[in-house]
Amino acid sequence: MTTHEVAAQLDRDDPLAAARKAFLLPPDTVYLDGNSLGALPASVPERVRRVVAEQWGEHLIGGWYEDGWWDAPLRVGDRLGRLLGAAPGQTVAGDSTSVQLFNALTAAARLRPGRDILLMDDAGFPTDRYLAASVARMLGLELREAPVSGFEEALADCGERLAVVTASAVDFRTGELWDLARLTAATHREGGVVVWDVSHAVGAVPLAVDRDGVDFAVGCGYKFLSGGPGAPAFGYAARRHHDHLDQPLTGWNGHADPFAMTPDYRPAEGIARCRIGTPAILSLLALDAALDVFDGVDLRQLRRKSLSLSRFFIACVDEHLAGRGFELVTPRRDERRGSQLTLGHPEAARLMAALVERGITGDVRPPNLLRFGLNGLYVSHADVLTTVLALRSLT
């Protein structure tokens, strides 16, 4: 079979093919940038219109209770929790990933008084690294860096001084997926607490934070979750830690009795204490509407589709791009790939600009990486082949 025939057969056999209709994709567009900004779900515009025109416009301040705005961070948090493999009552939605990560890192370190090492991924997402460095300065911790592939050795070197470990579940440059269960267990053996950034995994890779014993997880709502530009982030804290969480940002929404307006802060029970300020309702409810696309979707099936797309992408690269200066950066082994495929090429910026002119959207990471997000809900094998053949014609 030719690669065109293989792509057509794979798409005919795709049980998630109908999910593409749940998104408002422009015609003649191949959209492979969902690892930076997911496509617009069809349910979002009408939902936002109703929130603005009917709830805000007609109910005014009554919307906080008549329309459930007040409970939205917890309600949406539980919907996100399902995608994390978390039981209800452990996830809260709101604020940015940076704020959620700062809170989680600080709260995690405060769970381990007397320990003074914060270990982080030496190639992690820049914001994560900046925040880890800031938390270390603020709390007087020693900041150590190591590649995630060498975390177990680095953990052993930290010994009883280990307080917190933080890394991304998926490497944002290469698309490599790490073994969260193994690294979480290794952290716990040394007495530390782990904070995972799952921004590049949630909504694409089945997660099991409860089963794997994860302490904290944070992530954004605008990548594979398609919550929109700047969509609210979320934070997960394992139930076993709730009674001892000492949040650094103690906003009024996390107070046990927020409308009492008392001079002293008293944290709410459970995950509600992880609320901070007044939630951004318009963007939060847009994210809520976007999550409708996951209703009834088996995440294991979504994972199989994602792996099929990346497996086919790799086969097409081997067949059509050999000898043209491309390097496969993403691991070949299925279990080590997230839902992103990365190619290296000396002319990455030029190639991506040319792809965009042809209606094919991915993104570039300096100095030479081409990234393609393979969202299994709306990307097809035909999209993958179109992209690879376009790259061949450009080199």
Residue, then its C-alpha position, 0 to 999 in steps of 0.5 A: m500500500t502507498t502512504h496515501e492508501v495507508a493514511a486513508q485506511l487508518d482514517r476510515d478505521d478511526p473510531l474518533a473520526a467524528a470528534r473532528k466535527a466538534f471543532l470549528l476548524p477553518p476549511d483547507t487547514v491542517y492544524l498541528d499547533g494544538n500543543s500550544l493552542g487547541a482549536l476552537p470547540a464548536s460549543v464555546p461561542e454560544r456558551v460564552r454568548r449566553v454567559v455574557a448576554e443572559q447571565w451577566g446581562e440579565h442576572l447581573i450579580g445574581g449570576w454568582y449563585e443563580d448561574g453557579w459562578w461561585d462554585a465554577p472553580l471546583r466544578v470545572g476542577d472536578r471535570l479536569g480531575r477526571l482527565l488527570g485520573a483524580a477523584p473529585g475534590q482534589t482539583v481546582a481551576g483558575d489563575s495561570t499555570s505560573v500562579q498554580l505552580f508557585n503555590a504548589l512548589t511553595a506548599a510542597a516545600r512547607l510540607r517538608p520543614g528541615r529539608d532544603i533541596l529543590l530538584m528541578d528538570d534542567a531542560g524544563f519549560p522556562t517559566d517552571r524553571y524561573l519559578a522554581a528558582s524564585v521559590a528556592r530564593m524565597l524559602g532559602l532552598e538549594l536549587r539543583e538541576a538534573p535531566v529527568s532521565g537522571f532524576e533517580e541518581a540525582l534523588a539519591d544524591c540529595g538523600e535526606r535533604l530532598a524537599v521537592v522535585t519538579a518537572s514536566a510530564v512531557d518535554f515541551r521541546t522533544g515530546e518525550l513522555w516521562d514515567l510519572a509513577r516511577l519517578t514519583a515513587a523514587t521521590h517518595r523513597e527519599g522522603g520528598v514531595v513531587v510537583w508535576d507540570v502536566s500542561h503538555a499531557v492532560g487531554a492527550v495522555p491518560l494520567a493516573v495521579d491518584r493511582d501513581g501517588v502524585d502529590f501535586a500537579v498543575g497545568c494549563g487549559y489552552k493546549f490539548l484541552s482547547g480552552g482558548p488563549g490564556a484559558p485558566a490553569f488548574g492545580y491538583a493536590a492529593r487529598r492526603h495533604h489537604d489538612h496541612l497545605d500552607q498556601p503562599l497566596t492566601g486570597w479571599n476565595g480560599h478563606a473558610d468564610p470568604f464573605a465574613m471579611t475577617p482580618d485574619y486568614r483561615p483556610a477553607e476545608g479541602i481543595a477549596r483552600c487552593r482558591i485564590g482570587t475572584p475567578a475569571i468567569l468568562s474564560l473559566l466557563a469557556l474552558d468548561a464548555a470546551l471540556d464538553v468535547f471529552d464527554g464520552v471519550d475513552l482516554r485510552q482510545l484517544r491515546r491509541k489514536s495519538l500513538s497511531l498518528s505519531r507512529f504514522f508520522i515517523a514512518c512517513v518521515d523515514e520514507h519521504l524525508a530521508g537525506r533531506g536534513f531532518e532529524l527525528v527528535t521525539p523518541r521512537r518507542d511508543e511509551r516514551r512519546g506524548s502527543q507531539l512530534t518534533l523534527g530538527h532541521p537547520e532551516a526550521a524557521r523557514l520551513m515552518a513559515a512556508l508550511v503556514e503559507r500552505g495552510i499547515t500550522g505547527d510551531v518552531r522552537p529555537p534554534n532548529l526544532l519543528r513541533f507538531g501537536l497531534n491532537g487525536l480529537y481533530v488531527s487525521h492521518a491524512d493531515v500528517l501525510t500532507t505535512v510530510l509531503a509539504l516538507r519534502s517539496l520544500t527541501 
